[in-house]
Amino acid sequence: MSVTSKPRAQRMRASPSSCRTTVDTRADEPRTEARHWRALGTSVDLQVADPELLDAAADLAMEVLTAVDETCSRFRPDSDLSRANASAGHPVTVSEVLIGALRVALEAAEVTGGLVDPTLGELLVAAGYDRTHASLVPCREPAALPVRVRSDLWRELVIDGATVTVPRGTSLDLGATGKAYAADLVAAVVVSELDTPVVVSVGGDVRVAAPLGRSTSWPVVVDHTLAEHLDGTGAAQTVVVDAGGLATSSVAARRWVRGGREWHHLFDPRTGSPTSGPWRSASATGRTCVAANSASTAAIVLGEAAQAWLTEHRVCARLVAADGRVVTTGGWPSEVGSRHTGALVGGEGR
């Protein structure tokens, strides 16, 4: 198996048929068994259109996700990402998997004007997010966030062949695009090697893909978080995704307490602090999962300005405020559809 595919973050606009409301089960919607497991510190769900290929597809997916974890995790001291962060200012030879992840992260930063920034590692560590979310415990020690010299340090990240040079004074964190990149990579490998339509969710970042000449569609439940969907406290809607990606960013997921204050993982690169806008969650579609995630993350960061930005970029999106207000853009379906047995959940996972 090769994991050299490099999904691109550009062209965030969704195709008109990529997302729609569904009320009744359609005859052409795949109904297969699914595989569920945990990887990258989150939940993974996988389905394929050809049931006899499910085991092989799951094996491929696990191999891809293992490679992503071993090279791109900020929480593994032996990962390529950690080695690059530890040698900021100096070129470090890294794997092609990390090179691909960094390229799409830089494209996401470029497309969003820096709203999605891969150089926020120092801020997250200072805020207490210095280990996997599952390992975090409440801490009384106050968090002193460093003052960012500039908000565009991502432009100084250098990729030269197989080497990466992290800008001095910062460190990389791929939390904004890493799960989406993994979902894109899994889908690309499964389609390439098994020639079957596939849908995969990595922590709620969903990618649908199919071989050339084959069409497919999959029901996906969109909600704030997986946990809120499971306990019925969210704002669920079922849509059908034909192709591309669907991602949800939420301030309700990955929260922790430090210094008597509750923090969340979505930081505004312009202020160097957690976002404080009106949106509890933002969901978006895109031609890739990275593109969808870039748009949903940018929407959370932009706050009240998100609707105008999403409309300008022709993104199909759904914004849900803390008070329950729902705003949609780009033709996102407004009616709540029925829930489908076995539908993937597109809310941000834990």
Residue pairs with C-beta under 8 A, 6 or more apart in sequence:
1 60
1 63
1 64
1 189
1 193
2 189
3 63
3 64
3 67
3 96
3 97
3 185
3 189
4 96
4 100
5 100
5 184
5 185
5 188
5 189
5 192
6 99
6 100
6 103
6 104
7 100
7 104
7 181
7 184
7 185
7 188
7 288
7 289
7 290
8 104
8 107
8 288
8 290
8 291
9 104
9 105
9 107
9 108
9 111
9 177
9 288
9 290
9 291
9 294
10 107
10 111
10 291
11 286
11 287
11 291
12 111
12 284
12 286
12 287
12 291
12 292
12 294
12 295
12 313
12 315
13 286
13 287
13 313
13 314
13 315
13 316
13 330
14 244
14 284
14 285
14 286
14 287
14 292
14 315
14 316
14 330
15 242
15 243
15 244
15 287
16 331
17 242
17 243
18 241
18 242
18 243
18 244
18 285
18 316
19 239
19 240
19 241
19 242
19 246
19 285
19 316
19 332
19 333
20 239
20 240
20 333
21 237
21 238
21 239
21 240
21 333
21 334
21 335
21 336
21 337
22 219
22 238
22 239
22 240
22 337
22 338
22 340
23 335
23 337
23 338
24 338
25 219
25 340
26 217
26 240
28 215
28 217
29 217
29 218
29 219
29 240
29 340
30 47
30 48
30 49
30 197
30 216
30 217
30 218
31 342
32 47
32 48
32 49
32 50
32 51
32 54
33 47
33 51
33 54
34 45
34 46
34 47
34 54
34 342
34 344
35 44
35 45
35 46
35 47
35 54
35 57
35 58
35 61
36 43
36 44
36 45
36 46
37 43
37 44
37 58
37 62
38 44
39 62
39 65
39 66
39 69
39 202
40 65
40 68
40 69
40 73
40 178
40 179
40 182
40 202
40 203
41 75
41 132
41 133
41 134
42 179
42 202
42 203
42 204
42 349
42 350
43 201
43 203
43 204
43 226
43 349
43 350
44 61
44 65
44 200
44 201
44 202
44 203
45 200
45 201
45 344
45 345
46 54
46 57
46 58
46 61
46 186
46 198
46 199
46 200
46 201
47 54
47 198
47 199
47 200
47 218
47 342
47 344
48 54
48 57
48 190
48 194
48 196
48 197
48 198
48 199
49 196
49 197
49 198
49 210
49 214
49 216
50 194
50 196
50 197
53 194
53 196
56 194
57 190
57 194
57 196
57 198
60 186
60 189
60 190
60 193
60 194
61 186
61 189
61 190
61 200
64 182
64 185
64 186
64 189
65 182
65 186
65 202
67 95
67 97
68 97
68 101
68 178
68 181
68 182
68 185
69 76
69 79
70 76
70 78
70 79
70 80
71 79
71 80
71 81
71 94
71 95
71 97
71 98
71 101
72 79
72 80
72 81
72 97
72 98
72 101
72 174
72 178
72 181
73 79
73 81
73 82
74 81
74 82
74 85
74 121
74 171
74 172
74 173
74 174
74 175
75 131
75 132
76 82
80 92
80 94
80 95
80 97
80 98
81 94
81 98
81 172
81 174
83 92
83 94
84 92
84 94
84 98
84 164
84 165
84 166
84 172
85 121
85 166
85 171
85 172
87 166
88 165
88 166
88 167
88 168
88 169
88 170
88 171
89 165
89 166
89 167
89 168
90 165
91 158
91 160
91 163
91 164
91 165
92 163
92 164
92 165
92 166
93 162
93 163
94 162
94 163
94 164
96 162
97 185
98 164
99 159
99 162
99 164
100 181
100 185
101 174
101 177
101 178
101 181
102 118
102 157
102 159
102 164
102 172
102 174
103 159
104 177
104 181
104 184
104 290
105 116
105 118
105 154
105 174
105 176
105 177
105 178
105 181
106 118
106 154
106 157
106 159
107 290
108 116
108 118
108 176
108 177
108 290
108 291
108 293
108 294
109 115
109 116
109 117
109 118
109 154
109 155
111 291
111 294
112 294
112 295
112 297
112 298
114 151
114 152
114 154
114 269
114 270
115 269
115 270
115 297
115 298
115 301
115 302
116 176
116 177
116 294
116 297
116 298
116 301
117 151
117 154
117 176
117 269
118 154
118 157
118 172
118 173
118 174
118 176
118 177
119 153
119 154
119 157
119 166
119 167
119 170
119 171
119 172
119 173
120 173
120 267
120 269
121 170
121 171
121 172
121 173
122 146
122 169
122 170
122 171
123 145
123 146
123 148
123 267
123 272
124 130
124 173
124 175
124 265
124 267
125 171
126 143
126 144
126 145
126 146
127 143
127 145
127 258
127 263
127 267
127 274
128 136
128 139
128 141
128 143
128 256
128 258
128 263
129 136
129 254
129 256
129 263
129 265
133 254
133 256
133 265
133 350
134 350
136 256
138 256
138 257
138 258
139 257
139 258
139 259
140 259
140 260
141 258
141 259
142 258
142 259
143 258
143 259
143 261
143 263
145 272
145 273
146 272
147 272
148 269
148 272
149 169
151 269
151 270
151 272
153 167
153 169
153 170
154 167
156 167
157 164
157 165
157 166
157 167
157 172
158 164
158 165
166 172
174 181
175 265
176 293
176 294
176 297
177 290
177 293
177 294
179 202
179 203
179 204
179 205
179 293
180 202
180 205
180 207
180 245
180 247
180 288
180 289
180 290
180 292
180 293
180 294
181 289
181 290
182 202
182 205
183 200
183 201
183 202
183 205
183 206
183 207
183 245
183 289
184 207
184 245
184 288
184 289
184 290
186 198
186 200
186 202
186 207
187 198
187 199
187 200
187 207
187 208
187 209
187 289
188 209
190 196
190 198
190 200
190 209
191 197
191 198
191 209
191 210
191 211
195 211
196 210
196 211
197 208
197 209
197 210
197 211
197 214
197 215
197 216
198 208
198 209
198 210
199 206
199 207
199 208
199 216
199 218
199 220
199 241
199 344
200 206
200 207
201 220
201 344
201 345
201 346
201 349
202 349
203 348
203 349
203 350
204 225
204 226
204 247
204 248
204 345
204 346
204 347
204 348
204 349
205 245
205 246
205 247
205 248
205 289
205 292
205 293
206 220
206 241
206 245
206 246
206 247
206 289
206 344
206 346
207 244
207 245
207 288
207 289
208 216
208 217
208 218
208 241
208 242
208 243
208 244
208 245
208 246
209 243
210 216
210 243
215 242
216 242
216 243
217 240
217 241
217 242
218 240
218 241
218 343
218 344
219 238
219 239
219 240
219 340
219 342
219 343
219 344
220 238
220 239
220 240
220 241
220 246
220 343
220 344
220 345
220 346
221 229
221 236
221 237
221 238
221 339
221 340
221 343
221 344
221 345
221 346
221 347
222 236
222 237
222 238
222 239
222 246
222 248
222 283
222 318
222 346
222 347
223 229
223 234
223 235
223 236
223 237
223 248
223 281
223 345
223 346
223 347
224 234
224 235
224 248
224 250
224 252
224 253
224 280
224 281
224 320
224 347
224 348
225 234
225 250
225 252
225 253
225 281
225 347
225 348
225 349
225 350
226 345
226 347
226 348
226 349
226 350
227 253
227 350
228 234
228 252
228 347
229 236
229 345
229 347
234 347
235 281
235 320
235 324
235 326
236 336
236 339
237 318
237 333
237 336
237 337
238 336
238 337
238 338
238 339
238 340
238 343
239 246
239 333
239 337
241 285
244 285
244 286
244 287
244 288
244 289
244 291
244 292
245 285
245 286
245 287
245 288
245 289
245 290
245 291
245 292
245 293
246 283
246 284
246 285
246 286
246 289
246 292
246 346
247 283
247 284
247 286
247 289
247 292
247 293
247 295
247 296
247 346
248 281
248 282
248 283
248 296
248 346
248 347
248 348
249 266
249 281
249 282
249 283
249 293
249 296
249 297
249 299
249 300
249 348
250 280
250 281
250 282
250 300
250 347
250 348
251 264
251 266
251 274
251 275
251 279
251 280
251 281
251 300
252 264
252 280
252 281
252 348
253 264
253 265
253 347
253 348
253 349
253 350
254 264
254 265
254 348
254 350
255 262
255 263
255 264
255 265
256 262
256 263
257 263
263 274
264 274
264 275
265 274
266 274
266 275
266 297
266 300
266 301
267 273
267 274
267 275
268 274
268 275
268 301
269 301
270 301
275 300
275 301
275 303
276 303
277 300
277 301
277 302
277 303
277 304
277 306
278 303
278 304
278 321
278 322
278 323
278 325
279 299
279 300
279 303
279 306
279 319
279 320
279 321
279 322
280 320
280 321
280 322
281 300
281 319
281 320
281 347
281 348
282 295
282 296
282 297
282 299
282 300
282 306
282 317
282 318
282 319
282 320
283 296
283 317
283 318
283 319
283 346
284 292
284 293
284 295
284 296
284 299
284 310
284 315
284 316
284 317
284 318
285 292
285 315
285 316
285 317
286 292
286 293
286 294
286 295
286 315
295 310
295 313
295 315
295 317
296 317
298 306
298 309
299 306
299 309
299 310
299 317
299 319
300 306
302 309
306 317
306 319
307 319
307 327
307 329
310 317
310 319
310 329
310 330
311 329
311 330
314 330
315 329
315 330
316 329
316 330
316 331
316 332
317 328
317 329
317 330
317 332
318 326
318 327
318 328
318 332
319 326
319 327
319 328
319 329
320 326
321 327
326 334
328 334
